[in-house]
Amino acid sequence: MNVIFGINTVMEALKGRGRGFEWVGVAKERHDIRLQRLIQECRQNSVPVRFLSRVELDRLASSGSHQGVVAVTSSKHYADLDDVIAAKRGEYSLVVVLDGIEDPHNLGAILRTADACGADGVLIPERRAAGITGTVAKVSAGASEHLPVAKVTNIARTLEELKAKGLWIVGLDEGGKQSYDAVDYKMNCAVVLGAEGKGLHDLVSKKCDFLVSVPMLGKVPSLNVSVAAGVVLYEIVRQRRLPSK
């Protein structure tokens, strides 16, 4: 049984049509307009609705942060690398590559930011990394249901494939000698983010065309990876919105 939870998460999954739904459980006590809209969306998609107690919803979600909505669904459909490349959303490609993110909250936050920044998709490793769980879907506010996410066997080898397809590789690493905003992002590129506390693997960093860092002006040596992702991705958005010279 695969479970997702939260109003936005379940609503976006219904709209995205990337999952099969067995049923959606909603809190008996809730009668607000947001819940009514969700129930209406379920009925339009022929998804059964069950009215459950908070205790039953807590047990299903293994969490109390479900906002009174829990859905039993099929697993997240993962894309493949070609799907991500083909999903180009703007003039230039933008692919986010995660080199072993293990915290589901960080993964969810990165997916939400990647979607907001118009990224084409996200690549994650098949092993030793977080996948799209109910928690990830909830933290992403439903972005995980729209953004193509592909699992790949080997990140370093995948970067070589991206290069062969014409993408430049920009690795974010606290040891990077170049500031993140010194790169011209008006090019097809992939941004690579390393694991929490570990950064990029050596072989992965060697595959990068650029190694950049975010200047740290305080006492703490680095940013949380999801925050650093937001800083760099929105710099890419900023540059690409500027008129061409």
Phi and psi restraints in degrees (value plus and minus 20) as a CYANA .aco file:
   2 ASN   PHI    -126.0   -86.0
   2 ASN   PSI     113.0   153.0
   3 VAL   PHI    -144.8  -104.8
   3 VAL   PSI     114.1   154.1
   4 ILE   PHI    -143.5  -103.5
   4 ILE   PSI     137.6   177.6
   5 PHE   PHI    -171.8  -131.8
   5 PHE   PSI     141.5   181.5
   6 GLY   PHI      83.6   123.6
   6 GLY   PSI     121.2   161.2
   7 ILE   PHI     -80.6   -40.6
   7 ILE   PSI     -73.5   -33.5
   8 ASN   PHI     -81.5   -41.5
   8 ASN   PSI     -63.0   -23.0
   9 THR   PHI     -78.9   -38.9
   9 THR   PSI     -70.2   -30.2
  10 VAL   PHI     -87.9   -47.9
  10 VAL   PSI     -60.5   -20.5
  11 MET   PHI     -81.6   -41.6
  11 MET   PSI     -64.8   -24.8
  12 GLU   PHI     -88.2   -48.2
  12 GLU   PSI     -53.7   -13.7
  13 ALA   PHI     -85.8   -45.8
  13 ALA   PSI     -58.6   -18.6
  14 LEU   PHI     -83.2   -43.2
  14 LEU   PSI     -62.3   -22.3
  15 LYS   PHI     -91.1   -51.1
  15 LYS   PSI     -57.1   -17.1
  16 GLY   PHI     -91.8   -51.8
  16 GLY   PSI     -45.1    -5.1
  17 ARG   PHI      36.4    76.4
  17 ARG   PSI       8.9    48.9
  18 GLY   PHI    -115.0   -75.0
  18 GLY   PSI     -21.7    18.3
  19 ARG   PHI    -150.4  -110.4
  19 ARG   PSI     134.5   174.5
  20 GLY   PHI    -112.0   -72.0
  20 GLY   PSI     120.6   160.6
  21 PHE   PHI    -129.7   -89.7
  21 PHE   PSI     110.1   150.1
  22 GLU   PHI    -103.2   -63.2
  22 GLU   PSI     -72.4   -32.4
  23 TRP   PHI    -186.4  -146.4
  23 TRP   PSI     144.4   184.4
  24 VAL   PHI    -140.5  -100.5
  24 VAL   PSI     109.4   149.4
  25 GLY   PHI    -121.9   -81.9
  25 GLY   PSI     112.6   152.6
  26 VAL   PHI    -146.3  -106.3
  26 VAL   PSI     132.5   172.5
  27 ALA   PHI     -87.9   -47.9
  27 ALA   PSI     112.5   152.5
  28 LYS   PHI     -78.4   -38.4
  28 LYS   PSI     -53.0   -13.0
  29 GLU   PHI     -98.2   -58.2
  29 GLU   PSI     -36.9     3.1
  30 ARG   PHI    -109.9   -69.9
  30 ARG   PSI     113.8   153.8
  31 HIS   PHI    -158.1  -118.1
  31 HIS   PSI       3.6    43.6
  32 ASP   PHI    -102.4   -62.4
  32 ASP   PSI     151.5   191.5
  33 ILE   PHI     -85.9   -45.9
  33 ILE   PSI     -55.2   -15.2
  34 ARG   PHI     -83.9   -43.9
  34 ARG   PSI     -61.8   -21.8
  35 LEU   PHI     -88.0   -48.0
  35 LEU   PSI     -57.7   -17.7
  36 GLN   PHI     -82.9   -42.9
  36 GLN   PSI     -58.4   -18.4
  37 ARG   PHI     -84.9   -44.9
  37 ARG   PSI     -59.6   -19.6
  38 LEU   PHI     -84.4   -44.4
  38 LEU   PSI     -64.8   -24.8
  39 ILE   PHI     -80.6   -40.6
  39 ILE   PSI     -60.6   -20.6
  40 GLN   PHI     -82.8   -42.8
  40 GLN   PSI     -61.2   -21.2
  41 GLU   PHI     -83.1   -43.1
  41 GLU   PSI     -60.2   -20.2
  42 CYS   PHI     -80.6   -40.6
  42 CYS   PSI     -66.1   -26.1
  43 ARG   PHI     -85.4   -45.4
  43 ARG   PSI     -56.9   -16.9
  44 GLN   PHI     -85.6   -45.6
  44 GLN   PSI     -46.3    -6.3
  45 ASN   PHI    -121.1   -81.1
  45 ASN   PSI      -8.9    31.1
  46 SER   PHI      37.4    77.4
  46 SER   PSI      18.6    58.6
  47 VAL   PHI    -121.2   -81.2
  47 VAL   PSI     102.8   142.8
  48 PRO   PHI     -82.0   -42.0
  48 PRO   PSI     123.8   163.8
  49 VAL   PHI    -136.5   -96.5
  49 VAL   PSI     112.5   152.5
  50 ARG   PHI    -138.0   -98.0
  50 ARG   PSI     118.2   158.2
  51 PHE   PHI    -119.3   -79.3
  51 PHE   PSI      96.1   136.1
  52 LEU   PHI    -143.2  -103.2
  52 LEU   PSI     143.2   183.2
  53 SER   PHI     -98.6   -58.6
  53 SER   PSI     141.9   181.9
  54 ARG   PHI     -78.8   -38.8
  54 ARG   PSI     -58.5   -18.5
  55 VAL   PHI     -82.0   -42.0
  55 VAL   PSI     -63.6   -23.6
  56 GLU   PHI     -84.7   -44.7
  56 GLU   PSI     -60.5   -20.5
  57 LEU   PHI     -87.2   -47.2
  57 LEU   PSI     -61.7   -21.7
  58 ASP   PHI     -77.9   -37.9
  58 ASP   PSI     -62.8   -22.8
  59 ARG   PHI     -87.0   -47.0
  59 ARG   PSI     -62.4   -22.4
  60 LEU   PHI     -84.4   -44.4
  60 LEU   PSI     -63.2   -23.2
  61 ALA   PHI    -103.2   -63.2
  61 ALA   PSI     -32.9     7.1
  62 SER   PHI      33.0    73.0
  62 SER   PSI      13.7    53.7
  63 SER   PHI    -185.2  -145.2
  63 SER   PSI     133.3   173.3
  64 GLY   PHI    -118.0   -78.0
  64 GLY   PSI     -14.5    25.5
  65 SER   PHI    -118.8   -78.8
  65 SER   PSI      10.6    50.6
  66 HIS   PHI    -105.7   -65.7
  66 HIS   PSI     -26.8    13.2
  67 GLN   PHI      39.3    79.3
  67 GLN   PSI       3.2    43.2
  68 GLY   PHI      63.3   103.3
  68 GLY   PSI      -6.0    34.0
  69 VAL   PHI    -158.1  -118.1
  69 VAL   PSI     105.8   145.8
  70 VAL   PHI    -156.3  -116.3
  70 VAL   PSI     116.2   156.2
  71 ALA   PHI    -143.4  -103.4
  71 ALA   PSI     118.6   158.6
  72 VAL   PHI    -119.0   -79.0
  72 VAL   PSI      97.7   137.7
  73 THR   PHI    -154.6  -114.6
  73 THR   PSI     155.2   195.2
  74 SER   PHI     -94.6   -54.6
  74 SER   PSI     149.2   189.2
  75 SER   PHI     -89.0   -49.0
  75 SER   PSI     140.4   180.4
  76 LYS   PHI     -79.9   -39.9
  76 LYS   PSI     114.1   154.1
  77 HIS   PHI    -103.6   -63.6
  77 HIS   PSI      96.9   136.9
  78 TYR   PHI    -107.2   -67.2
  78 TYR   PSI     121.9   161.9
  79 ALA   PHI    -101.8   -61.8
  79 ALA   PSI     157.7   197.7
  80 ASP   PHI    -134.7   -94.7
  80 ASP   PSI     154.8   194.8
  81 LEU   PHI     -77.8   -37.8
  81 LEU   PSI     -62.5   -22.5
  82 ASP   PHI     -84.0   -44.0
  82 ASP   PSI     -54.6   -14.6
  83 ASP   PHI     -81.7   -41.7
  83 ASP   PSI     -62.8   -22.8
  84 VAL   PHI     -84.9   -44.9
  84 VAL   PSI     -64.8   -24.8
  85 ILE   PHI     -82.2   -42.2
  85 ILE   PSI     -59.2   -19.2
  86 ALA   PHI     -93.3   -53.3
  86 ALA   PSI     -35.3     4.7
  87 ALA   PHI    -106.2   -66.2
  87 ALA   PSI       0.6    40.6
  88 LYS   PHI     -70.6   -30.6
  88 LYS   PSI     103.6   143.6
  89 ARG   PHI    -123.7   -83.7
  89 ARG   PSI     -28.9    11.1
  90 GLY   PHI    -163.9  -123.9
  90 GLY   PSI    -185.4  -145.4
  91 GLU   PHI     -84.2   -44.2
  91 GLU   PSI     -56.0   -16.0
  92 TYR   PHI    -137.8   -97.8
  92 TYR   PSI     125.5   165.5
  93 SER   PHI     -88.7   -48.7
  93 SER   PSI     126.9   166.9
  94 LEU   PHI    -164.7  -124.7
  94 LEU   PSI      87.1   127.1
  95 VAL   PHI    -135.3   -95.3
  95 VAL   PSI     115.2   155.2
  96 VAL   PHI    -123.2   -83.2
  96 VAL   PSI     105.8   145.8
  97 VAL   PHI    -135.8   -95.8
  97 VAL   PSI     106.6   146.6
  98 LEU   PHI    -129.8   -89.8
  98 LEU   PSI      97.5   137.5
  99 ASP   PHI    -111.6   -71.6
  99 ASP   PSI      44.6    84.6
 100 GLY   PHI      72.7   112.7
 100 GLY   PSI      19.5    59.5
 101 ILE   PHI     -89.4   -49.4
 101 ILE   PSI     104.2   144.2
 102 GLU   PHI    -125.6   -85.6
 102 GLU   PSI     -44.0    -4.0
 103 ASP   PHI    -103.0   -63.0
 103 ASP   PSI      98.8   138.8
 104 PRO   PHI     -81.0   -41.0
 104 PRO   PSI     -49.1    -9.1
 105 HIS   PHI     -88.7   -48.7
 105 HIS   PSI     -59.5   -19.5
 106 ASN   PHI     -85.6   -45.6
 106 ASN   PSI     -63.2   -23.2
 107 LEU   PHI     -81.6   -41.6
 107 LEU   PSI     -65.4   -25.4
 108 GLY   PHI     -81.3   -41.3
 108 GLY   PSI     -62.6   -22.6
 109 ALA   PHI     -85.1   -45.1
 109 ALA   PSI     -59.2   -19.2
 110 ILE   PHI     -86.5   -46.5
 110 ILE   PSI     -61.5   -21.5
 111 LEU   PHI     -81.5   -41.5
 111 LEU   PSI     -61.3   -21.3
 112 ARG   PHI     -82.9   -42.9
 112 ARG   PSI     -64.2   -24.2
 113 THR   PHI     -88.9   -48.9
 113 THR   PSI     -61.4   -21.4
 114 ALA   PHI     -79.4   -39.4
 114 ALA   PSI     -62.7   -22.7
 115 ASP   PHI     -84.7   -44.7
 115 ASP   PSI     -64.2   -24.2
 116 ALA   PHI     -83.0   -43.0
 116 ALA   PSI     -50.2   -10.2
 117 CYS   PHI    -108.2   -68.2
 117 CYS   PSI     -17.7    22.3
 118 GLY   PHI      58.8    98.8
 118 GLY   PSI       3.2    43.2
 119 ALA   PHI     -83.0   -43.0
 119 ALA   PSI     129.7   169.7
 120 ASP   PHI     -93.9   -53.9
 120 ASP   PSI     -50.3   -10.3
 121 GLY   PHI     152.0   192.0
 121 GLY   PSI     157.2   197.2
 122 VAL   PHI    -148.4  -108.4
 122 VAL   PSI     118.7   158.7
 123 LEU   PHI    -131.5   -91.5
 123 LEU   PSI     111.7   151.7
 124 ILE   PHI    -150.1  -110.1
 124 ILE   PSI     134.8   174.8
 125 PRO   PHI     -92.2   -52.2
 125 PRO   PSI     132.3   172.3
 126 GLU   PHI     -89.6   -49.6
 126 GLU   PSI     -51.5   -11.5
 127 ARG   PHI    -144.2  -104.2
 127 ARG   PSI     135.2   175.2
 128 ARG   PHI      34.3    74.3
 128 ARG   PSI      24.3    64.3
 129 ALA   PHI    -178.7  -138.7
 129 ALA   PSI     136.5   176.5
 130 ALA   PHI     -89.3   -49.3
 130 ALA   PSI     123.4   163.4
 131 GLY   PHI    -130.0   -90.0
 131 GLY   PSI    -191.8  -151.8
 132 ILE   PHI    -104.1   -64.1
 132 ILE   PSI      73.5   113.5
 133 THR   PHI    -118.6   -78.6
 133 THR   PSI     157.6   197.6
 134 GLY   PHI     -80.1   -40.1
 134 GLY   PSI     -58.8   -18.8
 135 THR   PHI     -84.5   -44.5
 135 THR   PSI     -64.5   -24.5
 136 VAL   PHI     -81.0   -41.0
 136 VAL   PSI     -65.3   -25.3
 137 ALA   PHI     -80.9   -40.9
 137 ALA   PSI     -60.5   -20.5
 138 LYS   PHI     -85.7   -45.7
 138 LYS   PSI     -67.7   -27.7
 139 VAL   PHI     -83.9   -43.9
 139 VAL   PSI     -52.8   -12.8
 140 SER   PHI     -96.1   -56.1
 140 SER   PSI     -23.8    16.2
 141 ALA   PHI      38.5    78.5
 141 ALA   PSI       9.7    49.7
 142 GLY   PHI      73.7   113.7
 142 GLY   PSI     -24.8    15.2
 143 ALA   PHI     -81.5   -41.5
 143 ALA   PSI     -50.9   -10.9
 144 SER   PHI     -82.1   -42.1
 144 SER   PSI     -39.0     1.0
 145 GLU   PHI    -106.4   -66.4
 145 GLU   PSI     -29.9    10.1
 146 HIS   PHI    -136.4   -96.4
 146 HIS   PSI     -53.9   -13.9
 147 LEU   PHI    -101.6   -61.6
 147 LEU   PSI     108.0   148.0
 148 PRO   PHI     -82.6   -42.6
 148 PRO   PSI     108.8   148.8
 149 VAL   PHI    -144.5  -104.5
 149 VAL   PSI     104.9   144.9
 150 ALA   PHI    -136.3   -96.3
 150 ALA   PSI     118.8   158.8
 151 LYS   PHI    -114.8   -74.8
 151 LYS   PSI     112.9   152.9
 152 VAL   PHI    -144.0  -104.0
 152 VAL   PSI     133.3   173.3
 153 THR   PHI     -95.7   -55.7
 153 THR   PSI     -60.4   -20.4
 154 ASN   PHI    -160.4  -120.4
 154 ASN   PSI      97.1   137.1
 155 ILE   PHI     -84.8   -44.8
 155 ILE   PSI     -64.7   -24.7
 156 ALA   PHI     -81.1   -41.1
 156 ALA   PSI     -63.6   -23.6
 157 ARG   PHI     -86.7   -46.7
 157 ARG   PSI     -56.4   -16.4
 158 THR   PHI     -84.5   -44.5
 158 THR   PSI     -57.2   -17.2
 159 LEU   PHI     -82.6   -42.6
 159 LEU   PSI     -56.5   -16.5
 160 GLU   PHI     -83.8   -43.8
 160 GLU   PSI     -59.3   -19.3
 161 GLU   PHI     -84.9   -44.9
 161 GLU   PSI     -60.4   -20.4
 162 LEU   PHI     -84.2   -44.2
 162 LEU   PSI     -60.2   -20.2
 163 LYS   PHI     -80.9   -40.9
 163 LYS   PSI     -61.5   -21.5
 164 ALA   PHI     -83.9   -43.9
 164 ALA   PSI     -43.9    -3.9
 165 LYS   PHI    -112.3   -72.3
 165 LYS   PSI     -12.3    27.7
 166 GLY   PHI      73.8   113.8
 166 GLY   PSI      -5.9    34.1
 167 LEU   PHI    -117.9   -77.9
 167 LEU   PSI     120.6   160.6
 168 TRP   PHI    -107.3   -67.3
 168 TRP   PSI     126.5   166.5
 169 ILE   PHI    -128.4   -88.4
 169 ILE   PSI     101.4   141.4
 170 VAL   PHI    -134.5   -94.5
 170 VAL   PSI      93.1   133.1
 171 GLY   PHI    -118.0   -78.0
 171 GLY   PSI     113.8   153.8
 172 LEU   PHI    -118.3   -78.3
 172 LEU   PSI      98.4   138.4
 173 ASP   PHI    -168.1  -128.1
 173 ASP   PSI     116.8   156.8
 174 GLU   PHI     -82.9   -42.9
 174 GLU   PSI     -38.1     1.9
 175 GLY   PHI    -109.9   -69.9
 175 GLY   PSI     -19.5    20.5
 176 GLY   PHI     -82.4   -42.4
 176 GLY   PSI     114.5   154.5
 177 LYS   PHI    -100.9   -60.9
 177 LYS   PSI     -38.2     1.8
 178 GLN   PHI    -124.0   -84.0
 178 GLN   PSI     116.2   156.2
 179 SER   PHI     -89.0   -49.0
 179 SER   PSI     124.6   164.6
 180 TYR   PHI     -77.4   -37.4
 180 TYR   PSI     -49.0    -9.0
 181 ASP   PHI    -112.8   -72.8
 181 ASP   PSI     -13.6    26.4
 182 ALA   PHI    -111.1   -71.1
 182 ALA   PSI     -28.5    11.5
 183 VAL   PHI    -109.1   -69.1
 183 VAL   PSI     120.2   160.2
 184 ASP   PHI    -106.1   -66.1
 184 ASP   PSI      89.2   129.2
 185 TYR   PHI    -109.9   -69.9
 185 TYR   PSI     -10.2    29.8
 186 LYS   PHI    -101.5   -61.5
 186 LYS   PSI      48.5    88.5
 187 MET   PHI    -180.8  -140.8
 187 MET   PSI     140.1   180.1
 188 ASN   PHI     -91.0   -51.0
 188 ASN   PSI     102.9   142.9
 189 CYS   PHI    -168.7  -128.7
 189 CYS   PSI     141.8   181.8
 190 ALA   PHI    -141.9  -101.9
 190 ALA   PSI     116.6   156.6
 191 VAL   PHI    -125.7   -85.7
 191 VAL   PSI     105.2   145.2
 192 VAL   PHI    -128.1   -88.1
 192 VAL   PSI     108.1   148.1
 193 LEU   PHI    -138.3   -98.3
 193 LEU   PSI     116.1   156.1
 194 GLY   PHI    -108.4   -68.4
 194 GLY   PSI     152.5   192.5
 195 ALA   PHI     -91.6   -51.6
 195 ALA   PSI     138.9   178.9
 196 GLU   PHI     -79.5   -39.5
 196 GLU   PSI     104.0   144.0
 197 GLY   PHI      58.0    98.0
 197 GLY   PSI     -35.6     4.4
 198 LYS   PHI    -129.6   -89.6
 198 LYS   PSI     -48.9    -8.9
 199 GLY   PHI      53.0    93.0
 199 GLY   PSI    -181.1  -141.1
 200 LEU   PHI     -95.0   -55.0
 200 LEU   PSI     121.5   161.5
 201 HIS   PHI     -84.6   -44.6
 201 HIS   PSI     130.6   170.6
 202 ASP   PHI     -76.2   -36.2
 202 ASP   PSI     -65.7   -25.7
 203 LEU   PHI     -85.0   -45.0
 203 LEU   PSI     -55.4   -15.4
 204 VAL   PHI     -87.5   -47.5
 204 VAL   PSI     -64.8   -24.8
 205 SER   PHI     -82.5   -42.5
 205 SER   PSI     -52.9   -12.9
 206 LYS   PHI     -89.4   -49.4
 206 LYS   PSI     -41.4    -1.4
 207 LYS   PHI    -104.1   -64.1
 207 LYS   PSI     -28.7    11.3
 208 CYS   PHI     -99.8   -59.8
 208 CYS   PSI     120.1   160.1
 209 ASP   PHI     -98.6   -58.6
 209 ASP   PSI     -51.3   -11.3
 210 PHE   PHI    -152.0  -112.0
 210 PHE   PSI     117.4   157.4
 211 LEU   PHI    -136.4   -96.4
 211 LEU   PSI      95.9   135.9
 212 VAL   PHI    -141.6  -101.6
 212 VAL   PSI     141.3   181.3
 213 SER   PHI    -157.9  -117.9
 213 SER   PSI     141.4   181.4
 214 VAL   PHI    -119.3   -79.3
 214 VAL   PSI     101.6   141.6
 215 PRO   PHI     -77.8   -37.8
 215 PRO   PSI     114.4   154.4
 216 MET   PHI    -132.3   -92.3
 216 MET   PSI      95.6   135.6
 217 LEU   PHI    -122.0   -82.0
 217 LEU   PSI     -23.1    16.9
 218 GLY   PHI    -125.5   -85.5
 218 GLY   PSI    -177.7  -137.7
 219 LYS   PHI    -106.0   -66.0
 219 LYS   PSI     -44.9    -4.9
 220 VAL   PHI    -101.3   -61.3
 220 VAL   PSI     114.0   154.0
 221 PRO   PHI     -97.4   -57.4
 221 PRO   PSI     -36.2     3.8
 222 SER   PHI    -175.5  -135.5
 222 SER   PSI     144.0   184.0
 223 LEU   PHI    -115.5   -75.5
 223 LEU   PSI     137.5   177.5
 224 ASN   PHI     -77.4   -37.4
 224 ASN   PSI     122.2   162.2
 225 VAL   PHI     -81.1   -41.1
 225 VAL   PSI     -55.0   -15.0
 226 SER   PHI     -91.0   -51.0
 226 SER   PSI     -53.8   -13.8
 227 VAL   PHI     -89.1   -49.1
 227 VAL   PSI     -64.8   -24.8
 228 ALA   PHI     -80.4   -40.4
 228 ALA   PSI     -58.1   -18.1
 229 ALA   PHI     -79.5   -39.5
 229 ALA   PSI     -64.4   -24.4
 230 GLY   PHI     -82.4   -42.4
 230 GLY   PSI     -60.6   -20.6
 231 VAL   PHI     -80.4   -40.4
 231 VAL   PSI     -70.3   -30.3
 232 VAL   PHI     -91.0   -51.0
 232 VAL   PSI     -63.8   -23.8
 233 LEU   PHI     -84.5   -44.5
 233 LEU   PSI     -57.0   -17.0
 234 TYR   PHI     -96.6   -56.6
 234 TYR   PSI     -41.7    -1.7
 235 GLU   PHI     -87.3   -47.3
 235 GLU   PSI     -58.1   -18.1
 236 ILE   PHI     -83.3   -43.3
 236 ILE   PSI     -65.0   -25.0
 237 VAL   PHI     -79.1   -39.1
 237 VAL   PSI     -66.0   -26.0
 238 ARG   PHI     -78.8   -38.8
 238 ARG   PSI     -69.0   -29.0
 239 GLN   PHI     -83.7   -43.7
 239 GLN   PSI     -62.0   -22.0
 240 ARG   PHI     -92.0   -52.0
 240 ARG   PSI     -37.7     2.3
 241 ARG   PHI    -105.4   -65.4
 241 ARG   PSI     -33.5     6.5
 242 LEU   PHI     -91.5   -51.5
 242 LEU   PSI     123.0   163.0
 243 PRO   PHI     -84.0   -44.0
 243 PRO   PSI     124.5   164.5
 244 SER   PHI     -86.2   -46.2
 244 SER   PSI     122.3   162.3
